[in-house]
Amino acid sequence: MLVMVAAGGLAGCHPGSAKAKQLATACEGGNAAACDTLGGRLRRGEYVLQDEARAAALFDRACTAGVGESCASLGAMLQQGYLGEQDSARAIALFRQGCERGAMHGCTSLGLAYREGAGVTADVSRAAALFREACDAGETGACAHLGTLHIAGEGVARDVHQAAVLFQRSCGDSIPLGCVGLGRLHASGEGVGRNDSLATALFDRACEDDDVAGCLELAASAESGRGMPQDFVRAGDLYAQVCEEDIAIACARLADLHDRGAGVFRDAELATRLRGKACRLGHRESCAKPAPGPATPSRGGGA
């Protein structure tokens, strides 16, 4: 009954819609892999009406039938609260099931849980082992996470050269974390040749994929003129975008631009509010900084 209801959301004459109908029929007939594929389409809204609840039910059905990918996908939905309240305990169990059944994104998710102590006792060495397993199997998102551990020397030896290799591999597969990591190495010259222009291009690439860290790094490049022409207007726009995601340093830097009227209107009151937000988000320097002088409306490209 569930699949037939889901099939009711299929529409149009596009070949993708016809394929979705075939998947619904196959799933109803007991094909667990078809249930998994249809669940993914329902979650993404691909030629069907997007429906998280129905997707989850299909993943649950396929997971019970032994499809590891469905276990991992359902775990991600539970951990991220897509179905209401988070259920980290069940999510961890599902990630483990998925990983054991060969779903490498399940291994990656389980590794992240161990790294962050989300639903399990934090164990960075275990996280590194899971990232390595998934990365070796071709899950390039795991390669990026393993690279960050090599940069920090957590759970593995600090090795910027190995990190660069891992970031390059993941960025080549359009993983924003890998592009940002590789960009930071090119900006510092660690493990790779220093190349500010390439670093900025990598940050831009990640930002285009709506990666907050990439947009923040790109904003800093635009503000400083490092690796690209100095552009306070773009820096201000990017800082504002990242500040809306509750990233403290972006709010603080945007406040500084408003203090100076660099690329944005000079507005002491707004700067004070932004600094207050940065303070609440944990940026201690913003808490201690005194309020600037009176506002003077001004917008331009320089300080």
C-alpha positions in Angstrom: 0.0 0.0 0.0 2.8 2.4 0.9 4.5 2.1 -2.5 1.2 2.5 -4.4 0.6 5.7 -2.5 4.0 6.9 -3.3 3.5 6.0 -6.9 0.5 8.3 -6.9 3.0 11.2 -6.6 4.5 10.3 -9.9 3.7 12.7 -12.7 4.4 13.6 -16.3 5.6 11.8 -19.4 9.3 12.3 -18.9 11.3 9.0 -19.2 12.4 9.6 -15.6 8.7 9.5 -14.5 8.2 6.3 -16.3 11.3 4.8 -14.6 10.0 5.9 -11.2 6.7 4.1 -11.9 8.7 1.0 -12.8 10.6 1.3 -9.6 7.4 1.6 -7.6 6.0 -1.5 -9.2 9.2 -3.5 -8.6 9.4 -2.3 -5.0 5.8 -3.4 -4.4 6.8 -6.8 -5.9 9.5 -7.3 -3.3 12.6 -5.8 -5.0 14.4 -4.1 -2.1 17.0 -2.4 -4.3 14.1 -0.8 -6.2 12.7 0.5 -2.9 16.1 2.0 -2.1 16.3 3.8 -5.4 12.7 5.0 -5.3 13.3 6.2 -1.7 16.3 8.3 -3.0 14.1 9.8 -5.7 11.4 10.7 -3.2 13.9 12.3 -0.9 15.3 14.4 -3.7 12.1 15.1 -5.5 13.5 13.5 -8.7 10.5 13.0 -11.1 8.3 12.5 -8.1 6.8 14.8 -5.4 9.4 15.2 -2.7 8.3 13.3 0.4 10.7 12.7 3.3 8.3 10.5 5.3 7.6 8.1 2.4 11.3 8.0 1.5 12.1 7.0 5.1 9.5 4.3 5.0 11.0 2.9 1.8 14.5 3.0 3.2 13.3 1.2 6.3 11.7 -1.5 4.2 14.8 -1.9 2.1 17.2 -1.9 5.1 15.1 -4.6 6.8 15.6 -6.6 3.5 19.3 -6.2 3.8 20.2 -3.2 1.6 23.0 -1.4 3.4 22.6 1.9 1.5 19.1 2.2 2.8 20.2 1.7 6.3 22.8 4.4 6.0 20.3 6.8 4.3 17.7 6.3 6.9 20.3 6.8 9.6 21.2 10.2 8.1 17.6 11.3 8.1 17.2 10.3 11.7 20.4 12.0 12.9 19.6 15.2 11.0 16.1 15.4 12.3 14.4 15.2 9.0 11.6 13.1 10.5 11.1 15.3 13.5 13.3 14.9 16.6 16.8 13.5 16.2 17.3 9.9 17.1 21.1 9.5 17.4 21.0 6.1 19.0 19.0 4.5 16.2 21.0 6.5 13.6 24.2 5.0 14.9 22.8 1.5 14.8 21.7 2.1 11.2 25.1 3.6 10.2 26.8 0.5 11.6 24.4 -1.8 9.8 25.0 0.1 6.5 28.8 0.1 7.0 28.9 -3.6 7.7 26.8 -4.3 4.6 29.3 -2.3 2.4 27.6 1.1 2.2 30.6 3.3 2.5 28.6 6.5 3.2 27.4 4.6 6.3 31.0 4.1 7.3 31.7 7.8 6.8 28.6 8.9 8.8 29.7 6.5 11.6 33.2 8.0 11.5 31.8 11.5 11.9 29.7 10.3 14.9 32.9 8.9 16.5 34.8 12.0 15.7 32.2 14.3 17.2 31.0 12.1 20.0 27.4 12.2 18.5 25.5 9.3 20.0 28.7 7.4 20.8 31.7 8.0 23.0 34.2 10.1 21.0 37.0 8.1 19.5 39.0 9.9 16.9 41.2 6.8 16.1 38.1 4.8 15.3 36.8 7.7 13.2 40.1 7.7 11.2 39.9 4.0 10.6 36.4 4.3 9.3 37.3 7.2 7.0 40.2 5.2 5.7 38.0 2.2 5.0 35.5 4.3 3.1 38.1 6.4 1.3 39.9 3.3 0.1 36.6 2.0 -1.2 36.1 5.2 -3.3 34.0 7.3 -0.9 35.7 10.6 -1.6 33.8 12.5 1.1 35.6 10.2 3.6 38.9 11.1 2.0 38.3 14.8 2.8 37.4 14.0 6.4 40.5 11.9 6.7 42.5 14.8 5.3 41.3 17.1 8.0 42.4 14.6 10.6 45.9 14.5 9.0 46.0 18.3 9.2 45.1 18.3 12.9 47.1 15.2 13.8 44.1 13.7 15.4 43.7 9.9 15.3 46.5 9.8 12.8 50.0 11.3 12.4 50.0 14.9 11.2 50.9 14.7 7.6 50.1 17.7 5.4 51.5 16.0 2.3 49.0 13.1 2.7 46.3 15.6 3.5 47.0 17.4 0.2 46.7 14.1 -1.7 43.4 13.3 0.1 42.0 16.8 -0.5 43.0 16.7 -4.1 41.2 13.4 -4.6 38.0 14.6 -2.9 38.0 18.1 -4.6 38.4 16.3 -7.9 35.1 14.7 -7.1 33.5 18.1 -6.2 33.5 17.6 -2.4 33.6 21.1 -1.0 35.4 20.1 2.2 38.3 18.8 0.0 38.4 22.0 -2.1 38.5 24.2 1.0 41.2 22.0 2.6 43.3 22.1 -0.5 42.8 25.8 -0.9 44.0 26.5 2.6 47.1 24.4 1.9 47.8 26.4 -1.2 47.2 29.6 0.7 49.8 28.6 3.4 52.2 26.7 1.1 52.0 23.7 3.4 52.3 20.3 1.6 51.9 22.0 -1.8 53.3 25.0 -3.5 51.9 28.3 -2.4 49.5 29.7 -4.9 47.0 32.4 -3.8 45.1 32.5 -7.1 44.6 28.7 -7.0 43.5 28.9 -3.4 41.0 31.5 -4.1 39.6 29.6 -7.1 39.2 26.5 -4.9 37.4 28.6 -2.2 35.1 30.0 -5.0 34.4 26.5 -6.2 33.3 25.4 -2.7 31.3 28.6 -2.2 29.4 27.9 -5.4 28.3 24.7 -3.8 26.9 26.7 -0.9 29.7 25.6 1.4 29.9 28.1 4.4 33.7 27.6 5.0 34.4 28.2 1.3 32.4 31.4 1.3 34.1 32.6 4.4 37.5 32.0 2.9 36.5 33.7 -0.3 35.3 36.7 1.6 38.6 37.0 3.4 40.4 36.8 0.0 38.1 39.5 -1.4 38.7 41.7 1.6 42.5 41.3 1.6 43.0 41.2 -2.2 45.0 38.0 -1.8 44.7 35.8 -4.9 42.1 38.1 -6.5 41.5 41.9 -6.9 40.5 43.5 -3.7 36.7 43.8 -3.6 35.1 45.1 -0.4 31.6 44.9 -1.8 31.9 41.2 -2.6 33.5 40.7 0.8 30.6 42.4 2.5 28.1 40.3 0.6 29.8 37.1 1.4 30.3 37.9 5.1 26.6 38.8 5.3 25.7 35.5 3.7 27.9 33.5 6.2 26.8 35.6 9.2 23.2 34.5 8.4 24.4 31.0 9.0 25.5 32.0 12.6 29.2 31.9 11.9 30.7 34.3 14.5 33.8 35.5 12.7 31.8 36.4 9.6 29.5 38.7 11.7 32.6 40.3 13.4 34.3 41.0 10.0 31.1 42.4 8.6 30.9 44.7 11.6 34.4 45.9 10.9 33.4 46.7 7.3 30.4 48.7 8.5 32.6 50.6 11.0 34.8 51.7 8.1 32.2 52.0 5.3 34.3 49.6 3.2 32.1 48.2 0.5 29.0 48.7 2.7 27.2 51.6 4.2 29.0 53.0 7.2 26.6 52.2 10.0 27.8 52.2 13.6 24.5 50.9 15.0 24.4 48.0 12.7 28.1 47.3 13.4 27.3 47.2 17.1 24.4 44.8 16.5 26.6 42.5 14.4 29.3 42.5 17.0 26.7 41.6 19.6 25.7 38.7 17.6 29.3 37.6 17.1 29.8 37.8 20.8 26.8 35.7 21.5 28.1 33.1 19.0 31.4 32.9 20.9 33.7 35.5 19.4 35.3 37.0 22.5 37.0 39.9 20.8 33.6 41.2 19.7 32.4 41.2 23.3 35.3 43.4 24.4 35.4 45.8 21.5 33.8 49.3 22.2 31.1 50.7 20.1 32.3 52.9 17.2 31.5 56.5 16.5 28.4 57.9 14.8 27.1 56.6 11.5 28.1 58.3 8.3 26.2 56.9 5.2 28.9 55.8 2.8 29.3 52.9 0.4 32.4 52.4 -1.7 35.1 50.1 -2.7 37.7 51.1 -0.3 38.4 51.8 3.4 
